[in-house]
Amino acid sequence: MSNDNVAGDLGDPDGSPLPQSAGLKEFRSAGRGFWSHIPDAQWQDWRWQLQHRITSLAQLQRLLPTLTPEEHAGTMLANTKLAMAITPYFFNLIDPADENCPIRRQVIPRLEETTTAAWEMSDPCGEDSHSPVPGLVHRYPDRVLFLVTDRCASYCRYCTRSRLVSNATGYDFHPEFERQIDYIRRTPTIRDVLLSGGDPLLLSDDKLGYLLRALRSIPHVEFVRIGTRIPLFLPQRITSELCAVLRQFHPLFISIHTNHPRELTTEVREALGRLADAGIPLGNQSVLLRHVNNDVHVMRALMQKLLMCRVKPYYLYQCDLIAGSAHLRASVREGLAIMAGLRGHTTGYAVPQYVIDAPGGGGKVPINPDYILHRNADRVIIRNFEGRVFEYPEAADGTPLVPAPLEIEEPELV
Ligand code: SF4
């Protein structure tokens, strides 16, 4: 059992503002970049953004002359694994002078993606084996994952569903909405439906309204969630018309997905504000990624900036064992050190739950630094974020509930 004060290793035990975080927390516009000649009405039109995505090597070479040999080769091969697509808006966040730009790493393919480690999988969360009808994953008793499309506004190079999204591997995904809805209607234990994909907010307002209305008409569905990266890749899609559709179907929660504070631009802040003003509680899921956010200053700035955008940090995921993602995967040790640098060092609301989605379909397992040092029948020995040690009696009045065992029982700790 480790008793390291991991937060101490980070050189910031008192949680004081750090100069490294200062620039990270500024809200800036993504700007217009190469598209400065485009009329404003087009730039603000989400369909224009989708139609003008960067999807080919030729486009990328023209727009990013600093393309590295690894990126060049990766882009050539991407269409056999996970297609490349980057909205013009999101492309403007890339720093062309920085080969390790955290935005660039997330969306530009690299040659390393073609290498698969022995422990990597095409379906690391075992979704396909828990699918009673096409497009529905029923892994937990009271909730289902409802996949609506295999398309996203841009494609993340570490995507857990890269077997499916963009259809580069010929997965041939065909959701069957009526069968999916019918299964939910016939299964009264389901009280929670998560719409995901692909990105549900790529559906038209009408189609989304139809789906939400159908789900809401099922009496045992108490709660609907949407998982989306659209507010980050395509904030133009968060129109007042879309918000007017969504606000009819409360309780409706939205989980966004962002990994680096630079993704939180003024455009994104406004788009998230529109969703929040529509009464939609917003949470965020991040993936721990090497060269992107495996740094406590970056992660802390991201979490604090999310709160400024009215979004509660929800999960920090250890990167799934998706085939070809080793170059992006940070270690669990780094993840734990980051969590130790958040808990107690910043607002509790800014601290997500770090989880590993257990390989093969075991579900999310919470992973925490070692705060319990010892535990037996009548007391727990704990340490706080500063490494100070405290004792707490197991029974509220200090009376042991059961006689203490002779040996101290050591809990399973990470
Ligand atoms: S937006 Fe989500 S589903 Fe789409 S590529 Fe990124 S991680 Fe995968």
Boltz pocket constraint, residues with backbone or C-beta under 6 A from the ligand:
constraints:
  - pocket:
      binder: B
      contacts: [[A, 151], [A, 152], [A, 154], [A, 155], [A, 156], [A, 158], [A, 159], [A, 160], [A, 161], [A, 162], [A, 165], [A, 197], [A, 198], [A, 199], [A, 228], [A, 229], [A, 257]]
      max_distance: 6.0
